[in-house]
């Protein structure tokens, strides 16, 4: 994670299809970490107003 942050990555998503979860690391806002299920709408921090629902994408 340190390499991503120092390289200028603003947001990093880890998608786990086995557990149907998404972990979002927000490097812009003090490394805030959040976990979501595929069914939840996930706000894309680097694009205000945009959200994604992984379950909808996989239909």
CHARMM internal coordinates of N, CA and C (Angstrom, degrees):
IC EDIT
DIST 1 N 1 CA 1.4358
DIST 1 CA 1 C 1.5264
ANGL 1 N 1 CA 1 C 111.56
DIST 1 C 2 N 1.3107
ANGL 1 CA 1 C 2 N 116.21
DIHE 1 N 1 CA 1 C 2 N -35.33
DIST 2 N 2 CA 1.4612
ANGL 1 C 2 N 2 CA 119.53
DIHE 1 CA 1 C 2 N 2 CA -179.81
DIST 2 CA 2 C 1.5261
ANGL 2 N 2 CA 2 C 110.76
DIHE 1 C 2 N 2 CA 2 C -60.92
DIST 2 C 3 N 1.3143
ANGL 2 CA 2 C 3 N 117.20
DIHE 2 N 2 CA 2 C 3 N -40.10
DIST 3 N 3 CA 1.4667
ANGL 2 C 3 N 3 CA 121.03
DIHE 2 CA 2 C 3 N 3 CA 178.93
DIST 3 CA 3 C 1.5297
ANGL 3 N 3 CA 3 C 110.73
DIHE 2 C 3 N 3 CA 3 C -61.87
DIST 3 C 4 N 1.3360
ANGL 3 CA 3 C 4 N 116.77
DIHE 3 N 3 CA 3 C 4 N -43.64
DIST 4 N 4 CA 1.4701
ANGL 3 C 4 N 4 CA 120.58
DIHE 3 CA 3 C 4 N 4 CA 178.72
DIST 4 CA 4 C 1.5240
ANGL 4 N 4 CA 4 C 111.04
DIHE 3 C 4 N 4 CA 4 C -61.84
DIST 4 C 5 N 1.3105
ANGL 4 CA 4 C 5 N 116.33
DIHE 4 N 4 CA 4 C 5 N -47.12
DIST 5 N 5 CA 1.4624
ANGL 4 C 5 N 5 CA 120.93
DIHE 4 CA 4 C 5 N 5 CA -178.22
DIST 5 CA 5 C 1.5211
ANGL 5 N 5 CA 5 C 111.34
DIHE 4 C 5 N 5 CA 5 C -62.64
DIST 5 C 6 N 1.3162
ANGL 5 CA 5 C 6 N 117.59
DIHE 5 N 5 CA 5 C 6 N -45.44
DIST 6 N 6 CA 1.4605
ANGL 5 C 6 N 6 CA 120.52
DIHE 5 CA 5 C 6 N 6 CA -178.09
DIST 6 CA 6 C 1.5312
ANGL 6 N 6 CA 6 C 111.91
DIHE 5 C 6 N 6 CA 6 C -72.67
DIST 6 C 7 N 1.3398
ANGL 6 CA 6 C 7 N 117.08
DIHE 6 N 6 CA 6 C 7 N -20.51
DIST 7 N 7 CA 1.4651
ANGL 6 C 7 N 7 CA 120.97
DIHE 6 CA 6 C 7 N 7 CA 177.77
DIST 7 CA 7 C 1.5276
ANGL 7 N 7 CA 7 C 111.86
DIHE 6 C 7 N 7 CA 7 C -82.71
DIST 7 C 8 N 1.3364
ANGL 7 CA 7 C 8 N 116.51
DIHE 7 N 7 CA 7 C 8 N -4.33
DIST 8 N 8 CA 1.4567
ANGL 7 C 8 N 8 CA 119.64
DIHE 7 CA 7 C 8 N 8 CA 177.26
DIST 8 CA 8 C 1.5125
ANGL 8 N 8 CA 8 C 115.00
DIHE 7 C 8 N 8 CA 8 C 97.53
DIST 8 C 9 N 1.3398
ANGL 8 CA 8 C 9 N 117.46
DIHE 8 N 8 CA 8 C 9 N 7.87
DIST 9 N 9 CA 1.4677
ANGL 8 C 9 N 9 CA 120.05
DIHE 8 CA 8 C 9 N 9 CA 176.86
DIST 9 CA 9 C 1.5206
ANGL 9 N 9 CA 9 C 108.10
DIHE 8 C 9 N 9 CA 9 C -65.93
DIST 9 C 10 N 1.3328
ANGL 9 CA 9 C 10 N 117.12
DIHE 9 N 9 CA 9 C 10 N 129.04
DIST 10 N 10 CA 1.4614
ANGL 9 C 10 N 10 CA 121.07
DIHE 9 CA 9 C 10 N 10 CA -177.20
DIST 10 CA 10 C 1.5214
ANGL 10 N 10 CA 10 C 112.30
DIHE 9 C 10 N 10 CA 10 C -91.38
DIST 10 C 11 N 1.3258
ANGL 10 CA 10 C 11 N 116.88
DIHE 10 N 10 CA 10 C 11 N -31.74
DIST 11 N 11 CA 1.4609
ANGL 10 C 11 N 11 CA 121.06
DIHE 10 CA 10 C 11 N 11 CA -176.93
DIST 11 CA 11 C 1.5171
ANGL 11 N 11 CA 11 C 107.77
DIHE 10 C 11 N 11 CA 11 C -149.08
DIST 11 C 12 N 1.3312
ANGL 11 CA 11 C 12 N 116.52
DIHE 11 N 11 CA 11 C 12 N 138.57
DIST 12 N 12 CA 1.4649
ANGL 11 C 12 N 12 CA 121.47
DIHE 11 CA 11 C 12 N 12 CA -175.80
DIST 12 CA 12 C 1.5158
ANGL 12 N 12 CA 12 C 108.27
DIHE 11 C 12 N 12 CA 12 C -133.06
DIST 12 C 13 N 1.3228
ANGL 12 CA 12 C 13 N 118.18
DIHE 12 N 12 CA 12 C 13 N 124.31
DIST 13 N 13 CA 1.4614
ANGL 12 C 13 N 13 CA 123.08
DIHE 12 CA 12 C 13 N 13 CA -179.20
DIST 13 CA 13 C 1.5203
ANGL 13 N 13 CA 13 C 109.64
DIHE 12 C 13 N 13 CA 13 C -110.45
DIST 13 C 14 N 1.3259
ANGL 13 CA 13 C 14 N 115.56
DIHE 13 N 13 CA 13 C 14 N 134.36
DIST 14 N 14 CA 1.4628
ANGL 13 C 14 N 14 CA 121.32
DIHE 13 CA 13 C 14 N 14 CA 172.21
DIST 14 CA 14 C 1.5289
ANGL 14 N 14 CA 14 C 106.32
DIHE 13 C 14 N 14 CA 14 C -115.13
DIST 14 C 15 N 1.3318
ANGL 14 CA 14 C 15 N 116.00
DIHE 14 N 14 CA 14 C 15 N 115.59
DIST 15 N 15 CA 1.4610
ANGL 14 C 15 N 15 CA 122.14
DIHE 14 CA 14 C 15 N 15 CA -178.44
DIST 15 CA 15 C 1.5187
ANGL 15 N 15 CA 15 C 108.14
DIHE 14 C 15 N 15 CA 15 C -102.26
DIST 15 C 16 N 1.3421
ANGL 15 CA 15 C 16 N 116.57
DIHE 15 N 15 CA 15 C 16 N 122.58
DIST 16 N 16 CA 1.4518
ANGL 15 C 16 N 16 CA 121.98
DIHE 15 CA 15 C 16 N 16 CA 179.94
DIST 16 CA 16 C 1.5369
ANGL 16 N 16 CA 16 C 108.54
DIHE 15 C 16 N 16 CA 16 C -110.64
DIST 16 C 17 N 1.3314
ANGL 16 CA 16 C 17 N 117.70
DIHE 16 N 16 CA 16 C 17 N 99.43
DIST 17 N 17 CA 1.4648
ANGL 16 C 17 N 17 CA 119.64
DIHE 16 CA 16 C 17 N 17 CA -177.64
DIST 17 CA 17 C 1.5277
ANGL 17 N 17 CA 17 C 113.62
DIHE 16 C 17 N 17 CA 17 C -68.07
DIST 17 C 18 N 1.3148
ANGL 17 CA 17 C 18 N 117.97
DIHE 17 N 17 CA 17 C 18 N -25.00
DIST 18 N 18 CA 1.4658
ANGL 17 C 18 N 18 CA 120.84
DIHE 17 CA 17 C 18 N 18 CA 179.87
DIST 18 CA 18 C 1.5361
ANGL 18 N 18 CA 18 C 110.93
DIHE 17 C 18 N 18 CA 18 C -69.55
DIST 18 C 19 N 1.3233
ANGL 18 CA 18 C 19 N 116.80
DIHE 18 N 18 CA 18 C 19 N -42.40
DIST 19 N 19 CA 1.4673
ANGL 18 C 19 N 19 CA 121.58
DIHE 18 CA 18 C 19 N 19 CA 179.96
DIST 19 CA 19 C 1.5232
ANGL 19 N 19 CA 19 C 112.47
DIHE 18 C 19 N 19 CA 19 C -95.27
DIST 19 C 20 N 1.3388
ANGL 19 CA 19 C 20 N 116.09
DIHE 19 N 19 CA 19 C 20 N -6.41
DIST 20 N 20 CA 1.4576
ANGL 19 C 20 N 20 CA 122.99
DIHE 19 CA 19 C 20 N 20 CA -177.06
DIST 20 CA 20 C 1.5304
ANGL 20 N 20 CA 20 C 111.30
DIHE 19 C 20 N 20 CA 20 C 53.90
DIST 20 C 21 N 1.3366
ANGL 20 CA 20 C 21 N 114.04
DIHE 20 N 20 CA 20 C 21 N 51.12
DIST 21 N 21 CA 1.4601
ANGL 20 C 21 N 21 CA 121.09
DIHE 20 CA 20 C 21 N 21 CA 178.14
DIST 21 CA 21 C 1.5243
ANGL 21 N 21 CA 21 C 110.10
DIHE 20 C 21 N 21 CA 21 C -130.53
DIST 21 C 22 N 1.3216
ANGL 21 CA 21 C 22 N 114.45
DIHE 21 N 21 CA 21 C 22 N 158.60
DIST 22 N 22 CA 1.4567
ANGL 21 C 22 N 22 CA 121.98
DIHE 21 CA 21 C 22 N 22 CA 175.79
DIST 22 CA 22 C 1.5229
ANGL 22 N 22 CA 22 C 107.21
DIHE 21 C 22 N 22 CA 22 C -131.70
DIST 22 C 23 N 1.3184
ANGL 22 CA 22 C 23 N 116.69
DIHE 22 N 22 CA 22 C 23 N 127.56
DIST 23 N 23 CA 1.4628
ANGL 22 C 23 N 23 CA 121.39
DIHE 22 CA 22 C 23 N 23 CA 174.35
DIST 23 CA 23 C 1.5172
ANGL 23 N 23 CA 23 C 106.49
DIHE 22 C 23 N 23 CA 23 C -106.70
DIST 23 C 24 N 1.3342
ANGL 23 CA 23 C 24 N 115.74
DIHE 23 N 23 CA 23 C 24 N 128.48
DIST 24 N 24 CA 1.4594
ANGL 23 C 24 N 24 CA 121.31
DIHE 23 CA 23 C 24 N 24 CA -178.10
DIST 24 CA 24 C 1.5204
ANGL 24 N 24 CA 24 C 108.66
DIHE 23 C 24 N 24 CA 24 C -115.64
DIST 24 C 25 N 1.3197
ANGL 24 CA 24 C 25 N 115.63
DIHE 24 N 24 CA 24 C 25 N 122.13
DIST 25 N 25 CA 1.4645
ANGL 24 C 25 N 25 CA 122.26
DIHE 24 CA 24 C 25 N 25 CA 174.85
DIST 25 CA 25 C 1.5199
ANGL 25 N 25 CA 25 C 107.17
DIHE 24 C 25 N 25 CA 25 C -100.87
DIST 25 C 26 N 1.3079
ANGL 25 CA 25 C 26 N 116.95
DIHE 25 N 25 CA 25 C 26 N 122.67
DIST 26 N 26 CA 1.4651
ANGL 25 C 26 N 26 CA 123.22
DIHE 25 CA 25 C 26 N 26 CA -179.11
DIST 26 CA 26 C 1.5216
ANGL 26 N 26 CA 26 C 107.84
DIHE 25 C 26 N 26 CA 26 C -107.43
DIST 26 C 27 N 1.3343
ANGL 26 CA 26 C 27 N 116.86
DIHE 26 N 26 CA 26 C 27 N 98.66
DIST 27 N 27 CA 1.4612
ANGL 26 C 27 N 27 CA 121.17
DIHE 26 CA 26 C 27 N 27 CA -176.99
DIST 27 CA 27 C 1.5259
ANGL 27 N 27 CA 27 C 112.64
DIHE 26 C 27 N 27 CA 27 C -77.94
DIST 27 C 28 N 1.3207
ANGL 27 CA 27 C 28 N 117.28
DIHE 27 N 27 CA 27 C 28 N -16.24
DIST 28 N 28 CA 1.4601
ANGL 27 C 28 N 28 CA 121.13
DIHE 27 CA 27 C 28 N 28 CA 179.59
DIST 28 CA 28 C 1.5300
ANGL 28 N 28 CA 28 C 110.54
DIHE 27 C 28 N 28 CA 28 C -73.87
DIST 28 C 29 N 1.3226
ANGL 28 CA 28 C 29 N 116.86
DIHE 28 N 28 CA 28 C 29 N -39.87
DIST 29 N 29 CA 1.4653
ANGL 28 C 29 N 29 CA 122.52
DIHE 28 CA 28 C 29 N 29 CA -176.26
DIST 29 CA 29 C 1.5229
ANGL 29 N 29 CA 29 C 111.75
DIHE 28 C 29 N 29 CA 29 C -103.60
DIST 29 C 30 N 1.3142
ANGL 29 CA 29 C 30 N 116.04
DIHE 29 N 29 CA 29 C 30 N 63.15
DIST 30 N 30 CA 1.4681
ANGL 29 C 30 N 30 CA 122.14
DIHE 29 CA 29 C 30 N 30 CA 175.19
DIST 30 CA 30 C 1.5196
ANGL 30 N 30 CA 30 C 114.10
DIHE 29 C 30 N 30 CA 30 C 56.63
DIST 30 C 31 N 1.3275
ANGL 30 CA 30 C 31 N 116.37
DIHE 30 N 30 CA 30 C 31 N 41.15
DIST 31 N 31 CA 1.4609
ANGL 30 C 31 N 31 CA 122.37
DIHE 30 CA 30 C 31 N 31 CA 175.89
DIST 31 CA 31 C 1.5130
ANGL 31 N 31 CA 31 C 113.26
DIHE 30 C 31 N 31 CA 31 C 58.00
DIST 31 C 32 N 1.3101
ANGL 31 CA 31 C 32 N 117.57
DIHE 31 N 31 CA 31 C 32 N 37.36
DIST 32 N 32 CA 1.4592
ANGL 31 C 32 N 32 CA 121.90
DIHE 31 CA 31 C 32 N 32 CA 176.44
DIST 32 CA 32 C 1.5267
ANGL 32 N 32 CA 32 C 108.80
DIHE 31 C 32 N 32 CA 32 C -59.67
DIST 32 C 33 N 1.3409
ANGL 32 CA 32 C 33 N 116.77
DIHE 32 N 32 CA 32 C 33 N 135.19
DIST 33 N 33 CA 1.4572
ANGL 32 C 33 N 33 CA 122.71
DIHE 32 CA 32 C 33 N 33 CA 179.86
DIST 33 CA 33 C 1.5234
ANGL 33 N 33 CA 33 C 108.28
DIHE 32 C 33 N 33 CA 33 C -119.42
DIST 33 C 34 N 1.3305
ANGL 33 CA 33 C 34 N 116.75
DIHE 33 N 33 CA 33 C 34 N 132.45
DIST 34 N 34 CA 1.4578
ANGL 33 C 34 N 34 CA 121.18
DIHE 33 CA 33 C 34 N 34 CA 177.82
DIST 34 CA 34 C 1.5172
ANGL 34 N 34 CA 34 C 109.43
DIHE 33 C 34 N 34 CA 34 C -136.64
DIST 34 C 35 N 1.3311
ANGL 34 CA 34 C 35 N 116.01
DIHE 34 N 34 CA 34 C 35 N 147.81
DIST 35 N 35 CA 1.4553
ANGL 34 C 35 N 35 CA 121.01
DIHE 34 CA 34 C 35 N 35 CA 177.90
DIST 35 CA 35 C 1.5220
ANGL 35 N 35 CA 35 C 108.99
DIHE 34 C 35 N 35 CA 35 C -119.64
DIST 35 C 36 N 1.3304
ANGL 35 CA 35 C 36 N 115.96
DIHE 35 N 35 CA 35 C 36 N 138.47
DIST 36 N 36 CA 1.4533
ANGL 35 C 36 N 36 CA 122.54
DIHE 35 CA 35 C 36 N 36 CA -177.27
DIST 36 CA 36 C 1.5175
ANGL 36 N 36 CA 36 C 109.63
DIHE 35 C 36 N 36 CA 36 C -132.68
DIST 36 C 37 N 1.3207
ANGL 36 CA 36 C 37 N 115.89
DIHE 36 N 36 CA 36 C 37 N 157.70
DIST 37 N 37 CA 1.4636
ANGL 36 C 37 N 37 CA 120.61
DIHE 36 CA 36 C 37 N 37 CA 171.24
DIST 37 CA 37 C 1.5271
ANGL 37 N 37 CA 37 C 107.95
DIHE 36 C 37 N 37 CA 37 C -92.40
DIST 37 C 38 N 1.3076
ANGL 37 CA 37 C 38 N 117.13
DIHE 37 N 37 CA 37 C 38 N 165.57
DIST 38 N 38 CA 1.4562
ANGL 37 C 38 N 38 CA 121.50
DIHE 37 CA 37 C 38 N 38 CA 178.69
DIST 38 CA 38 C 1.5265
ANGL 38 N 38 CA 38 C 111.50
DIHE 37 C 38 N 38 CA 38 C -61.65
DIST 38 C 39 N 1.3284
ANGL 38 CA 38 C 39 N 117.67
DIHE 38 N 38 CA 38 C 39 N -25.60
DIST 39 N 39 CA 1.4652
ANGL 38 C 39 N 39 CA 122.44
DIHE 38 CA 38 C 39 N 39 CA -176.34
DIST 39 CA 39 C 1.5277
ANGL 39 N 39 CA 39 C 112.85
DIHE 38 C 39 N 39 CA 39 C -79.09
DIST 39 C 40 N 1.3236
ANGL 39 CA 39 C 40 N 117.91
DIHE 39 N 39 CA 39 C 40 N -16.17
DIST 40 N 40 CA 1.4634
ANGL 39 C 40 N 40 CA 121.21
DIHE 39 CA 39 C 40 N 40 CA -176.18
DIST 40 CA 40 C 1.5249
ANGL 40 N 40 CA 40 C 111.67
DIHE 39 C 40 N 40 CA 40 C -85.43
DIST 40 C 41 N 1.3266
ANGL 40 CA 40 C 41 N 115.26
DIHE 40 N 40 CA 40 C 41 N 151.98
DIST 41 N 41 CA 1.4620
ANGL 40 C 41 N 41 CA 120.86
DIHE 40 CA 40 C 41 N 41 CA 170.66
DIST 41 CA 41 C 1.5211
ANGL 41 N 41 CA 41 C 107.85
DIHE 40 C 41 N 41 CA 41 C -82.00
DIST 41 C 42 N 1.3179
ANGL 41 CA 41 C 42 N 116.82
DIHE 41 N 41 CA 41 C 42 N 125.99
DIST 42 N 42 CA 1.4566
ANGL 41 C 42 N 42 CA 122.49
DIHE 41 CA 41 C 42 N 42 CA -176.51
DIST 42 CA 42 C 1.5204
ANGL 42 N 42 CA 42 C 108.73
DIHE 41 C 42 N 42 CA 42 C -110.20
DIST 42 C 43 N 1.3100
ANGL 42 CA 42 C 43 N 116.35
DIHE 42 N 42 CA 42 C 43 N 120.28
DIST 43 N 43 CA 1.4648
ANGL 42 C 43 N 43 CA 120.24
DIHE 42 CA 42 C 43 N 43 CA 177.68
DIST 43 CA 43 C 1.5178
ANGL 43 N 43 CA 43 C 109.70
DIHE 42 C 43 N 43 CA 43 C -72.03
DIST 43 C 44 N 1.3201
ANGL 43 CA 43 C 44 N 115.11
DIHE 43 N 43 CA 43 C 44 N 135.43
DIST 44 N 44 CA 1.4592
ANGL 43 C 44 N 44 CA 121.31
DIHE 43 CA 43 C 44 N 44 CA 177.46
DIST 44 CA 44 C 1.5237
ANGL 44 N 44 CA 44 C 106.64
DIHE 43 C 44 N 44 CA 44 C -91.16
DIST 44 C 45 N 1.3228
ANGL 44 CA 44 C 45 N 116.30
DIHE 44 N 44 CA 44 C 45 N 107.63
DIST 45 N 45 CA 1.4596
ANGL 44 C 45 N 45 CA 121.80
DIHE 44 CA 44 C 45 N 45 CA -172.84
DIST 45 CA 45 C 1.5134
ANGL 45 N 45 CA 45 C 114.89
DIHE 44 C 45 N 45 CA 45 C -60.96
DIST 45 C 46 N 1.3289
ANGL 45 CA 45 C 46 N 117.43
DIHE 45 N 45 CA 45 C 46 N -31.82
DIST 46 N 46 CA 1.4622
ANGL 45 C 46 N 46 CA 119.39
DIHE 45 CA 45 C 46 N 46 CA -176.86
DIST 46 CA 46 C 1.5272
ANGL 46 N 46 CA 46 C 112.78
DIHE 45 C 46 N 46 CA 46 C -85.19
DIST 46 C 47 N 1.3460
ANGL 46 CA 46 C 47 N 116.91
DIHE 46 N 46 CA 46 C 47 N -6.66
DIST 47 N 47 CA 1.4602
ANGL 46 C 47 N 47 CA 122.19
DIHE 46 CA 46 C 47 N 47 CA 176.35
DIST 47 CA 47 C 1.5258
ANGL 47 N 47 CA 47 C 109.04
DIHE 46 C 47 N 47 CA 47 C -131.35
DIST 47 C 48 N 1.3296
ANGL 47 CA 47 C 48 N 117.50
DIHE 47 N 47 CA 47 C 48 N 87.09
DIST 48 N 48 CA 1.4662
ANGL 47 C 48 N 48 CA 120.56
DIHE 47 CA 47 C 48 N 48 CA -178.60
DIST 48 CA 48 C 1.5358
ANGL 48 N 48 CA 48 C 111.73
DIHE 47 C 48 N 48 CA 48 C -53.24
DIST 48 C 49 N 1.3232
ANGL 48 CA 48 C 49 N 115.25
DIHE 48 N 48 CA 48 C 49 N 136.19
DIST 49 N 49 CA 1.4523
ANGL 48 C 49 N 49 CA 121.19
DIHE 48 CA 48 C 49 N 49 CA 179.57
DIST 49 CA 49 C 1.5253
ANGL 49 N 49 CA 49 C 114.27
DIHE 48 C 49 N 49 CA 49 C 90.15
DIST 49 C 50 N 1.3325
ANGL 49 CA 49 C 50 N 117.81
DIHE 49 N 49 CA 49 C 50 N -9.26
DIST 50 N 50 CA 1.4648
ANGL 49 C 50 N 50 CA 121.73
DIHE 49 CA 49 C 50 N 50 CA 179.39
DIST 50 CA 50 C 1.5201
ANGL 50 N 50 CA 50 C 109.40
DIHE 49 C 50 N 50 CA 50 C -100.62
DIST 50 C 51 N 1.3285
ANGL 50 CA 50 C 51 N 115.86
DIHE 50 N 50 CA 50 C 51 N 133.67
DIST 51 N 51 CA 1.4654
ANGL 50 C 51 N 51 CA 120.30
DIHE 50 CA 50 C 51 N 51 CA 173.16
DIST 51 CA 51 C 1.5189
ANGL 51 N 51 CA 51 C 108.51
DIHE 50 C 51 N 51 CA 51 C -135.48
DIST 51 C 52 N 1.3286
ANGL 51 CA 51 C 52 N 114.91
DIHE 51 N 51 CA 51 C 52 N 157.88
DIST 52 N 52 CA 1.4612
ANGL 51 C 52 N 52 CA 120.69
DIHE 51 CA 51 C 52 N 52 CA -178.25
DIST 52 CA 52 C 1.5172
ANGL 52 N 52 CA 52 C 109.21
DIHE 51 C 52 N 52 CA 52 C -129.08
DIST 52 C 53 N 1.3190
ANGL 52 CA 52 C 53 N 115.46
DIHE 52 N 52 CA 52 C 53 N 145.65
DIST 53 N 53 CA 1.4508
ANGL 52 C 53 N 53 CA 122.47
DIHE 52 CA 52 C 53 N 53 CA 174.36
DIST 53 CA 53 C 1.5207
ANGL 53 N 53 CA 53 C 105.78
DIHE 52 C 53 N 53 CA 53 C -123.90
DIST 53 C 54 N 1.3181
ANGL 53 CA 53 C 54 N 117.28
DIHE 53 N 53 CA 53 C 54 N 109.16
DIST 54 N 54 CA 1.4619
ANGL 53 C 54 N 54 CA 122.07
DIHE 53 CA 53 C 54 N 54 CA -173.54
DIST 54 CA 54 C 1.5253
ANGL 54 N 54 CA 54 C 110.64
DIHE 53 C 54 N 54 CA 54 C -62.26
DIST 54 C 55 N 1.3275
ANGL 54 CA 54 C 55 N 118.22
DIHE 54 N 54 CA 54 C 55 N -40.39
DIST 55 N 55 CA 1.4666
ANGL 54 C 55 N 55 CA 121.22
DIHE 54 CA 54 C 55 N 55 CA 179.81
DIST 55 CA 55 C 1.5265
ANGL 55 N 55 CA 55 C 110.44
DIHE 54 C 55 N 55 CA 55 C -58.65
DIST 55 C 56 N 1.3138
ANGL 55 CA 55 C 56 N 117.31
DIHE 55 N 55 CA 55 C 56 N -40.84
DIST 56 N 56 CA 1.4634
ANGL 55 C 56 N 56 CA 121.69
DIHE 55 CA 55 C 56 N 56 CA 178.60
DIST 56 CA 56 C 1.5332
ANGL 56 N 56 CA 56 C 110.63
DIHE 55 C 56 N 56 CA 56 C -66.69
DIST 56 C 57 N 1.3210
ANGL 56 CA 56 C 57 N 117.39
DIHE 56 N 56 CA 56 C 57 N -37.36
DIST 57 N 57 CA 1.4581
ANGL 56 C 57 N 57 CA 120.61
DIHE 56 CA 56 C 57 N 57 CA 179.19
DIST 57 CA 57 C 1.5324
ANGL 57 N 57 CA 57 C 112.01
DIHE 56 C 57 N 57 CA 57 C -65.77
DIST 57 C 58 N 1.3251
ANGL 57 CA 57 C 58 N 116.57
DIHE 57 N 57 CA 57 C 58 N -31.12
DIST 58 N 58 CA 1.4615
ANGL 57 C 58 N 58 CA 121.14
DIHE 57 CA 57 C 58 N 58 CA -175.70
DIST 58 CA 58 C 1.5247
ANGL 58 N 58 CA 58 C 114.34
DIHE 57 C 58 N 58 CA 58 C -87.58
DIST 58 C 59 N 1.3188
ANGL 58 CA 58 C 59 N 117.30
DIHE 58 N 58 CA 58 C 59 N -1.79
DIST 59 N 59 CA 1.4772
ANGL 58 C 59 N 59 CA 120.26
DIHE 58 CA 58 C 59 N 59 CA 179.42
DIST 59 CA 59 C 1.5044
ANGL 59 N 59 CA 59 C 111.05
DIHE 58 C 59 N 59 CA 59 C -70.08
END
COOR INIT
IC SEED 1 N 1 CA 1 C
IC BUILD
